[in-house]
Amino acid sequence: MLALSSDYHYLAAAELSLLGLSNQAASELETITRRYSSDLDASLALSQLFYENGDIYNGLRTWRLYLSNTLSSQSYGPHIAYPSQAVALARDYSGTLRSDPYLIASIMREESAFNPAAISHSGAMGLMQLMPATARYIAKKTDAPGFKTEELLTAGVNIRLGSRYLDHLLDTFGHNLVHAIAAYNAGPGSVAAWKQKYSIEPDEFVESIPYPETREYTKRVLETYNQYIRLSNAQQKDAASLISLDDTIKTTGFKLMP
Protein backbone atom coordinates (compact mmCIF):
# COMPACT_ATOMS: atom_id res chain seq x y z
CA MET A 1 0.00 0.00 0.00
CA LEU A 2 2.93 2.33 0.70
CA ALA A 3 4.09 2.02 -2.90
CA LEU A 4 0.61 2.83 -4.17
CA SER A 5 0.29 5.92 -2.00
CA SER A 6 3.37 7.40 -3.65
CA ASP A 7 2.60 6.24 -7.19
CA TYR A 8 2.38 9.11 -9.66
CA HIS A 9 -0.74 7.76 -11.40
CA TYR A 10 -2.53 7.13 -8.10
CA LEU A 11 -1.74 10.62 -6.83
CA ALA A 12 -2.86 12.08 -10.15
CA ALA A 13 -6.11 10.11 -9.98
CA ALA A 14 -6.78 11.32 -6.45
CA GLU A 15 -6.20 14.93 -7.46
CA LEU A 16 -8.30 14.62 -10.60
CA SER A 17 -11.06 13.08 -8.51
CA LEU A 18 -11.02 16.05 -6.15
CA LEU A 19 -11.31 18.34 -9.15
CA GLY A 20 -14.36 16.43 -10.36
CA LEU A 21 -12.55 15.03 -13.41
CA SER A 22 -13.82 11.49 -12.91
CA ASN A 23 -13.12 10.09 -16.38
CA GLN A 24 -9.52 11.26 -16.33
CA ALA A 25 -9.06 9.89 -12.82
CA ALA A 26 -10.40 6.49 -13.86
CA SER A 27 -7.98 6.43 -16.81
CA GLU A 28 -5.03 7.01 -14.48
CA LEU A 29 -6.20 4.18 -12.21
CA GLU A 30 -6.67 1.78 -15.10
CA THR A 31 -2.99 2.09 -16.04
CA ILE A 32 -1.78 0.80 -12.64
CA THR A 33 -4.36 -1.79 -11.56
CA ARG A 34 -2.39 -4.81 -12.76
CA ARG A 35 0.83 -3.46 -11.27
CA TYR A 36 -0.61 -3.76 -7.76
CA SER A 37 -2.60 -6.96 -8.30
CA SER A 38 -0.66 -8.86 -5.62
CA ASP A 39 -1.22 -6.15 -2.99
CA LEU A 40 -4.68 -6.67 -1.49
CA ASP A 41 -4.82 -3.33 0.30
CA ALA A 42 -3.77 -1.51 -2.85
CA SER A 43 -6.30 -3.39 -4.98
CA LEU A 44 -9.03 -2.57 -2.47
CA ALA A 45 -8.07 1.11 -2.53
CA LEU A 46 -8.08 1.09 -6.33
CA SER A 47 -11.47 -0.61 -6.49
CA GLN A 48 -12.97 1.93 -4.11
CA LEU A 49 -11.46 4.85 -6.00
CA PHE A 50 -12.85 3.51 -9.27
CA TYR A 51 -16.30 3.47 -7.70
CA GLU A 52 -15.90 6.97 -6.29
CA ASN A 53 -15.11 8.20 -9.80
CA GLY A 54 -18.13 6.52 -11.34
CA ASP A 55 -16.21 3.72 -13.08
CA ILE A 56 -18.32 0.89 -11.73
CA TYR A 57 -17.10 -1.53 -14.41
CA ASN A 58 -13.42 -1.31 -13.45
CA GLY A 59 -14.28 -1.22 -9.75
CA LEU A 60 -16.10 -4.55 -10.02
CA ARG A 61 -13.48 -5.92 -12.41
CA THR A 62 -10.72 -5.18 -9.89
CA TRP A 63 -12.79 -6.90 -7.19
CA ARG A 64 -13.38 -10.00 -9.27
CA LEU A 65 -9.81 -10.35 -10.53
CA TYR A 66 -7.84 -9.63 -7.39
CA LEU A 67 -10.05 -9.51 -4.30
CA SER A 68 -13.12 -11.76 -4.45
CA ASN A 69 -11.42 -14.98 -3.35
CA THR A 70 -9.79 -13.33 -0.36
CA LEU A 71 -12.11 -10.61 0.87
CA SER A 72 -15.60 -12.00 0.29
CA SER A 73 -15.89 -13.04 3.93
CA GLN A 74 -14.79 -9.64 5.24
CA SER A 75 -17.42 -7.21 6.49
CA TYR A 76 -16.71 -4.74 3.68
CA GLY A 77 -16.56 -7.43 0.98
CA PRO A 78 -20.21 -7.25 -0.10
CA HIS A 79 -20.08 -3.47 -0.31
CA ILE A 80 -17.29 -3.76 -2.88
CA ALA A 81 -18.88 -6.71 -4.69
CA TYR A 82 -22.30 -5.03 -4.88
CA PRO A 83 -21.55 -1.31 -5.31
CA SER A 84 -24.21 1.15 -4.24
CA GLN A 85 -23.14 3.43 -7.10
CA ALA A 86 -24.94 1.08 -9.49
CA VAL A 87 -28.18 1.51 -7.55
CA ALA A 88 -27.77 5.29 -7.69
CA LEU A 89 -27.14 5.08 -11.44
CA ALA A 90 -30.28 3.00 -11.90
CA ARG A 91 -32.33 5.43 -9.83
CA ASP A 92 -31.01 8.45 -11.73
CA TYR A 93 -31.64 7.12 -15.23
CA SER A 94 -34.66 4.80 -15.00
CA GLY A 95 -36.98 7.78 -15.43
CA THR A 96 -39.91 6.20 -13.61
CA LEU A 97 -40.77 5.92 -9.93
CA ARG A 98 -42.20 2.43 -10.36
CA SER A 99 -38.87 0.93 -11.43
CA ASP A 100 -36.91 -0.90 -8.74
CA PRO A 101 -33.31 0.41 -8.77
CA TYR A 102 -32.06 -2.64 -6.86
CA LEU A 103 -33.43 -4.97 -9.51
CA ILE A 104 -32.07 -2.82 -12.34
CA ALA A 105 -28.62 -2.82 -10.71
CA SER A 106 -28.82 -6.61 -10.33
CA ILE A 107 -29.65 -7.05 -14.01
CA MET A 108 -26.79 -4.75 -15.02
CA ARG A 109 -24.31 -6.60 -12.82
CA GLU A 110 -25.13 -9.97 -14.35
CA GLU A 111 -25.71 -8.79 -17.92
CA SER A 112 -22.66 -6.58 -18.51
CA ALA A 113 -20.71 -6.45 -15.23
CA PHE A 114 -21.49 -2.70 -15.41
CA ASN A 115 -19.66 -2.24 -18.71
CA PRO A 116 -21.53 0.45 -20.67
CA ALA A 117 -19.63 -0.44 -23.85
CA ALA A 118 -20.44 -4.17 -23.75
CA ILE A 119 -21.68 -5.73 -27.00
CA SER A 120 -22.50 -9.44 -27.02
CA HIS A 121 -21.93 -11.85 -29.90
CA SER A 122 -25.69 -11.69 -30.54
CA GLY A 123 -25.70 -7.89 -30.72
CA ALA A 124 -27.08 -7.04 -27.27
CA MET A 125 -25.74 -3.66 -26.19
CA GLY A 126 -24.79 -1.68 -23.13
CA LEU A 127 -25.32 -1.94 -19.39
CA MET A 128 -28.59 -3.89 -19.58
CA GLN A 129 -27.62 -5.72 -22.80
CA LEU A 130 -30.57 -4.60 -24.88
CA MET A 131 -31.10 -5.88 -28.39
CA PRO A 132 -31.72 -2.88 -30.70
CA ALA A 133 -35.01 -4.36 -31.90
CA THR A 134 -36.22 -4.83 -28.32
CA ALA A 135 -35.18 -1.28 -27.46
CA ARG A 136 -37.10 0.10 -30.45
CA TYR A 137 -40.16 -1.98 -29.51
CA ILE A 138 -40.21 -0.79 -25.91
CA ALA A 139 -39.50 2.82 -26.90
CA LYS A 140 -42.54 2.81 -29.21
CA LYS A 141 -44.72 0.97 -26.70
CA THR A 142 -43.95 3.39 -23.85
CA ASP A 143 -43.76 6.59 -25.92
CA ALA A 144 -40.11 7.03 -25.03
CA PRO A 145 -38.03 9.50 -27.07
CA GLY A 146 -36.40 8.16 -30.22
CA PHE A 147 -32.78 7.12 -30.15
CA LYS A 148 -29.90 6.10 -32.36
CA THR A 149 -28.64 2.53 -32.03
CA GLU A 150 -25.22 3.67 -30.82
CA GLU A 151 -26.92 5.54 -27.96
CA LEU A 152 -27.65 2.17 -26.37
CA LEU A 153 -24.00 2.34 -25.30
CA THR A 154 -24.77 5.35 -23.10
CA ALA A 155 -25.98 4.82 -19.56
CA GLY A 156 -28.95 7.16 -19.79
CA VAL A 157 -30.59 5.70 -22.89
CA ASN A 158 -29.78 2.08 -22.01
CA ILE A 159 -31.12 2.21 -18.46
CA ARG A 160 -34.19 4.23 -19.44
CA LEU A 161 -35.23 1.66 -22.06
CA GLY A 162 -33.97 -1.38 -20.15
CA SER A 163 -35.91 -0.44 -17.03
CA ARG A 164 -39.07 0.07 -19.10
CA TYR A 165 -38.59 -3.33 -20.68
CA LEU A 166 -38.11 -4.88 -17.25
CA ASP A 167 -41.29 -3.20 -16.00
CA HIS A 168 -43.08 -4.53 -19.09
CA LEU A 169 -41.97 -8.07 -18.26
CA LEU A 170 -43.05 -7.70 -14.64
CA ASP A 171 -46.49 -6.54 -15.85
CA THR A 172 -46.66 -9.42 -18.33
CA PHE A 173 -46.00 -12.03 -15.64
CA GLY A 174 -48.13 -10.57 -12.86
CA HIS A 175 -45.12 -9.06 -11.08
CA ASN A 176 -43.63 -12.51 -10.52
CA LEU A 177 -39.94 -11.72 -10.09
CA VAL A 178 -38.69 -15.17 -11.11
CA HIS A 179 -40.65 -15.25 -14.35
CA ALA A 180 -39.68 -11.68 -15.27
CA ILE A 181 -35.97 -12.29 -14.67
CA ALA A 182 -36.03 -15.52 -16.66
CA ALA A 183 -37.88 -13.73 -19.48
CA TYR A 184 -35.24 -11.01 -19.57
CA ASN A 185 -32.75 -13.72 -20.54
CA ALA A 186 -34.78 -16.23 -22.54
CA GLY A 187 -37.62 -14.08 -23.85
CA PRO A 188 -41.25 -13.83 -22.68
CA GLY A 189 -42.48 -16.45 -25.16
CA SER A 190 -40.25 -19.17 -23.72
CA VAL A 191 -41.17 -18.33 -20.13
CA ALA A 192 -44.89 -18.26 -20.93
CA ALA A 193 -44.57 -21.78 -22.35
CA TRP A 194 -42.60 -23.03 -19.33
CA LYS A 195 -45.06 -21.39 -16.96
CA GLN A 196 -47.91 -23.26 -18.59
CA LYS A 197 -46.00 -26.54 -18.59
CA TYR A 198 -44.60 -26.31 -15.05
CA SER A 199 -47.44 -25.28 -12.75
CA ILE A 200 -45.23 -25.34 -9.66
CA GLU A 201 -43.86 -23.06 -6.97
CA PRO A 202 -41.47 -20.36 -8.24
CA ASP A 203 -38.38 -21.79 -6.55
CA GLU A 204 -39.13 -25.16 -8.15
CA PHE A 205 -39.78 -23.36 -11.43
CA VAL A 206 -36.20 -22.08 -11.44
CA GLU A 207 -34.84 -25.60 -11.17
CA SER A 208 -37.17 -26.72 -13.96
CA ILE A 209 -36.01 -24.13 -16.51
CA PRO A 210 -34.81 -26.26 -19.43
CA TYR A 211 -32.16 -23.79 -20.61
CA PRO A 212 -29.07 -24.15 -18.36
CA GLU A 213 -27.94 -20.60 -19.17
CA THR A 214 -31.30 -19.11 -18.19
CA ARG A 215 -31.56 -21.28 -15.07
CA GLU A 216 -28.17 -20.14 -13.75
CA TYR A 217 -28.75 -16.56 -14.86
CA THR A 218 -32.01 -16.40 -12.91
CA LYS A 219 -30.31 -17.73 -9.79
CA ARG A 220 -27.48 -15.21 -10.07
CA VAL A 221 -29.80 -12.24 -10.53
CA LEU A 222 -31.95 -13.30 -7.57
CA GLU A 223 -28.89 -13.71 -5.37
CA THR A 224 -27.51 -10.34 -6.47
CA TYR A 225 -30.88 -8.72 -5.85
CA ASN A 226 -31.10 -10.23 -2.39
CA GLN A 227 -27.59 -8.99 -1.63
CA TYR A 228 -28.48 -5.46 -2.70
CA ILE A 229 -31.63 -5.46 -0.58
CA ARG A 230 -29.70 -6.87 2.37
CA LEU A 231 -27.08 -4.13 2.10
CA SER A 232 -29.61 -1.34 1.80
CA ASN A 233 -31.03 0.55 4.71
CA ALA A 234 -34.56 -0.70 5.25
CA GLN A 235 -35.67 2.67 6.65
CA GLN A 236 -34.66 4.47 3.46
CA LYS A 237 -36.01 2.07 0.84
CA ASP A 238 -38.72 3.51 -1.37
CA ALA A 239 -42.14 1.87 -1.66
CA ALA A 240 -41.34 0.13 -4.96
CA SER A 241 -38.32 -1.60 -3.46
CA LEU A 242 -40.27 -2.69 -0.39
CA ILE A 243 -42.91 -4.26 -2.63
CA SER A 244 -40.26 -6.01 -4.71
CA LEU A 245 -38.57 -7.37 -1.60
CA ASP A 246 -41.89 -8.67 -0.33
CA ASP A 247 -42.51 -10.33 -3.70
CA THR A 248 -39.05 -11.90 -3.63
CA ILE A 249 -39.64 -13.53 -0.27
CA LYS A 250 -43.24 -14.57 -0.88
CA THR A 251 -43.10 -15.74 -4.49
CA THR A 252 -39.60 -17.12 -5.03
CA GLY A 253 -38.72 -19.06 -1.93
CA PHE A 254 -35.30 -17.36 -1.97
CA LYS A 255 -34.54 -16.14 1.54
CA LEU A 256 -32.38 -13.21 2.50
CA MET A 257 -29.06 -14.27 3.98
CA PRO A 258 -28.85 -13.74 7.76
C-alpha positions as CSV (number, residue, x, y, z in Angstrom):
1,M,0.0,0.0,0.0
2,L,2.9,2.3,0.7
3,A,4.1,2.0,-2.9
4,L,0.6,2.8,-4.2
5,S,0.3,5.9,-2.0
6,S,3.4,7.4,-3.7
7,D,2.6,6.2,-7.2
8,Y,2.4,9.1,-9.7
9,H,-0.7,7.8,-11.4
10,Y,-2.5,7.1,-8.1
11,L,-1.7,10.6,-6.8
12,A,-2.9,12.1,-10.2
13,A,-6.1,10.1,-10.0
14,A,-6.8,11.3,-6.4
15,E,-6.2,14.9,-7.5
16,L,-8.3,14.6,-10.6
17,S,-11.1,13.1,-8.5
18,L,-11.0,16.0,-6.1
19,L,-11.3,18.3,-9.2
20,G,-14.4,16.4,-10.4
21,L,-12.6,15.0,-13.4
22,S,-13.8,11.5,-12.9
23,N,-13.1,10.1,-16.4
24,Q,-9.5,11.3,-16.3
25,A,-9.1,9.9,-12.8
26,A,-10.4,6.5,-13.9
27,S,-8.0,6.4,-16.8
28,E,-5.0,7.0,-14.5
29,L,-6.2,4.2,-12.2
30,E,-6.7,1.8,-15.1
31,T,-3.0,2.1,-16.0
32,I,-1.8,0.8,-12.6
33,T,-4.4,-1.8,-11.6
34,R,-2.4,-4.8,-12.8
35,R,0.8,-3.5,-11.3
36,Y,-0.6,-3.8,-7.8
37,S,-2.6,-7.0,-8.3
38,S,-0.7,-8.9,-5.6
39,D,-1.2,-6.2,-3.0
40,L,-4.7,-6.7,-1.5
41,D,-4.8,-3.3,0.3
42,A,-3.8,-1.5,-2.8
43,S,-6.3,-3.4,-5.0
44,L,-9.0,-2.6,-2.5
45,A,-8.1,1.1,-2.5
46,L,-8.1,1.1,-6.3
47,S,-11.5,-0.6,-6.5
48,Q,-13.0,1.9,-4.1
49,L,-11.5,4.9,-6.0
50,F,-12.8,3.5,-9.3
51,Y,-16.3,3.5,-7.7
52,E,-15.9,7.0,-6.3
53,N,-15.1,8.2,-9.8
54,G,-18.1,6.5,-11.3
55,D,-16.2,3.7,-13.1
56,I,-18.3,0.9,-11.7
57,Y,-17.1,-1.5,-14.4
58,N,-13.4,-1.3,-13.5
59,G,-14.3,-1.2,-9.8
60,L,-16.1,-4.5,-10.0
61,R,-13.5,-5.9,-12.4
62,T,-10.7,-5.2,-9.9
63,W,-12.8,-6.9,-7.2
64,R,-13.4,-10.0,-9.3
65,L,-9.8,-10.4,-10.5
66,Y,-7.8,-9.6,-7.4
67,L,-10.1,-9.5,-4.3
68,S,-13.1,-11.8,-4.4
69,N,-11.4,-15.0,-3.3
70,T,-9.8,-13.3,-0.4
71,L,-12.1,-10.6,0.9
72,S,-15.6,-12.0,0.3
73,S,-15.9,-13.0,3.9
74,Q,-14.8,-9.6,5.2
75,S,-17.4,-7.2,6.5
76,Y,-16.7,-4.7,3.7
77,G,-16.6,-7.4,1.0
78,P,-20.2,-7.3,-0.1
79,H,-20.1,-3.5,-0.3
80,I,-17.3,-3.8,-2.9
81,A,-18.9,-6.7,-4.7
82,Y,-22.3,-5.0,-4.9
83,P,-21.6,-1.3,-5.3
84,S,-24.2,1.2,-4.2
85,Q,-23.1,3.4,-7.1
86,A,-24.9,1.1,-9.5
87,V,-28.2,1.5,-7.6
88,A,-27.8,5.3,-7.7
89,L,-27.1,5.1,-11.4
90,A,-30.3,3.0,-11.9
91,R,-32.3,5.4,-9.8
92,D,-31.0,8.5,-11.7
93,Y,-31.6,7.1,-15.2
94,S,-34.7,4.8,-15.0
95,G,-37.0,7.8,-15.4
96,T,-39.9,6.2,-13.6
97,L,-40.8,5.9,-9.9
98,R,-42.2,2.4,-10.4
99,S,-38.9,0.9,-11.4
100,D,-36.9,-0.9,-8.7
101,P,-33.3,0.4,-8.8
102,Y,-32.1,-2.6,-6.9
103,L,-33.4,-5.0,-9.5
104,I,-32.1,-2.8,-12.3
105,A,-28.6,-2.8,-10.7
106,S,-28.8,-6.6,-10.3
107,I,-29.7,-7.0,-14.0
108,M,-26.8,-4.7,-15.0
109,R,-24.3,-6.6,-12.8
110,E,-25.1,-10.0,-14.3
111,E,-25.7,-8.8,-17.9
112,S,-22.7,-6.6,-18.5
113,A,-20.7,-6.5,-15.2
114,F,-21.5,-2.7,-15.4
115,N,-19.7,-2.2,-18.7
116,P,-21.5,0.5,-20.7
117,A,-19.6,-0.4,-23.9
118,A,-20.4,-4.2,-23.7
119,I,-21.7,-5.7,-27.0
120,S,-22.5,-9.4,-27.0
121,H,-21.9,-11.8,-29.9
122,S,-25.7,-11.7,-30.5
123,G,-25.7,-7.9,-30.7
124,A,-27.1,-7.0,-27.3
125,M,-25.7,-3.7,-26.2
126,G,-24.8,-1.7,-23.1
127,L,-25.3,-1.9,-19.4
128,M,-28.6,-3.9,-19.6
129,Q,-27.6,-5.7,-22.8
130,L,-30.6,-4.6,-24.9
131,M,-31.1,-5.9,-28.4
132,P,-31.7,-2.9,-30.7
133,A,-35.0,-4.4,-31.9
134,T,-36.2,-4.8,-28.3
135,A,-35.2,-1.3,-27.5
136,R,-37.1,0.1,-30.4
137,Y,-40.2,-2.0,-29.5
138,I,-40.2,-0.8,-25.9
139,A,-39.5,2.8,-26.9
140,K,-42.5,2.8,-29.2
141,K,-44.7,1.0,-26.7
142,T,-43.9,3.4,-23.9
143,D,-43.8,6.6,-25.9
144,A,-40.1,7.0,-25.0
145,P,-38.0,9.5,-27.1
146,G,-36.4,8.2,-30.2
147,F,-32.8,7.1,-30.2
148,K,-29.9,6.1,-32.4
149,T,-28.6,2.5,-32.0
150,E,-25.2,3.7,-30.8
151,E,-26.9,5.5,-28.0
152,L,-27.7,2.2,-26.4
153,L,-24.0,2.3,-25.3
154,T,-24.8,5.3,-23.1
155,A,-26.0,4.8,-19.6
156,G,-29.0,7.2,-19.8
157,V,-30.6,5.7,-22.9
158,N,-29.8,2.1,-22.0
159,I,-31.1,2.2,-18.5
160,R,-34.2,4.2,-19.4
161,L,-35.2,1.7,-22.1
162,G,-34.0,-1.4,-20.2
163,S,-35.9,-0.4,-17.0
164,R,-39.1,0.1,-19.1
165,Y,-38.6,-3.3,-20.7
166,L,-38.1,-4.9,-17.3
167,D,-41.3,-3.2,-16.0
168,H,-43.1,-4.5,-19.1
169,L,-42.0,-8.1,-18.3
170,L,-43.0,-7.7,-14.6
171,D,-46.5,-6.5,-15.8
172,T,-46.7,-9.4,-18.3
173,F,-46.0,-12.0,-15.6
174,G,-48.1,-10.6,-12.9
175,H,-45.1,-9.1,-11.1
176,N,-43.6,-12.5,-10.5
177,L,-39.9,-11.7,-10.1
178,V,-38.7,-15.2,-11.1
179,H,-40.7,-15.3,-14.4
180,A,-39.7,-11.7,-15.3
181,I,-36.0,-12.3,-14.7
182,A,-36.0,-15.5,-16.7
183,A,-37.9,-13.7,-19.5
184,Y,-35.2,-11.0,-19.6
185,N,-32.7,-13.7,-20.5
186,A,-34.8,-16.2,-22.5
187,G,-37.6,-14.1,-23.8
188,P,-41.2,-13.8,-22.7
189,G,-42.5,-16.4,-25.2
190,S,-40.3,-19.2,-23.7
191,V,-41.2,-18.3,-20.1
192,A,-44.9,-18.3,-20.9
193,A,-44.6,-21.8,-22.3
194,W,-42.6,-23.0,-19.3
195,K,-45.1,-21.4,-17.0
196,Q,-47.9,-23.3,-18.6
197,K,-46.0,-26.5,-18.6
198,Y,-44.6,-26.3,-15.1
199,S,-47.4,-25.3,-12.7
200,I,-45.2,-25.3,-9.7
201,E,-43.9,-23.1,-7.0
202,P,-41.5,-20.4,-8.2
203,D,-38.4,-21.8,-6.5
204,E,-39.1,-25.2,-8.2
205,F,-39.8,-23.4,-11.4
206,V,-36.2,-22.1,-11.4
207,E,-34.8,-25.6,-11.2
208,S,-37.2,-26.7,-14.0
209,I,-36.0,-24.1,-16.5
210,P,-34.8,-26.3,-19.4
211,Y,-32.2,-23.8,-20.6
212,P,-29.1,-24.1,-18.4
213,E,-27.9,-20.6,-19.2
214,T,-31.3,-19.1,-18.2
215,R,-31.6,-21.3,-15.1
216,E,-28.2,-20.1,-13.8
217,Y,-28.8,-16.6,-14.9
218,T,-32.0,-16.4,-12.9
219,K,-30.3,-17.7,-9.8
220,R,-27.5,-15.2,-10.1
221,V,-29.8,-12.2,-10.5
222,L,-32.0,-13.3,-7.6
223,E,-28.9,-13.7,-5.4
224,T,-27.5,-10.3,-6.5
225,Y,-30.9,-8.7,-5.9
226,N,-31.1,-10.2,-2.4
227,Q,-27.6,-9.0,-1.6
228,Y,-28.5,-5.5,-2.7
229,I,-31.6,-5.5,-0.6
230,R,-29.7,-6.9,2.4
231,L,-27.1,-4.1,2.1
232,S,-29.6,-1.3,1.8
233,N,-31.0,0.6,4.7
234,A,-34.6,-0.7,5.2
235,Q,-35.7,2.7,6.6
236,Q,-34.7,4.5,3.5
237,K,-36.0,2.1,0.8
238,D,-38.7,3.5,-1.4
239,A,-42.1,1.9,-1.7
240,A,-41.3,0.1,-5.0
241,S,-38.3,-1.6,-3.5
242,L,-40.3,-2.7,-0.4
243,I,-42.9,-4.3,-2.6
244,S,-40.3,-6.0,-4.7
245,L,-38.6,-7.4,-1.6
246,D,-41.9,-8.7,-0.3
247,D,-42.5,-10.3,-3.7
248,T,-39.0,-11.9,-3.6
249,I,-39.6,-13.5,-0.3
250,K,-43.2,-14.6,-0.9
251,T,-43.1,-15.7,-4.5
252,T,-39.6,-17.1,-5.0
253,G,-38.7,-19.1,-1.9
254,F,-35.3,-17.4,-2.0
255,K,-34.5,-16.1,1.5
256,L,-32.4,-13.2,2.5
257,M,-29.1,-14.3,4.0
258,P,-28.9,-13.7,7.8
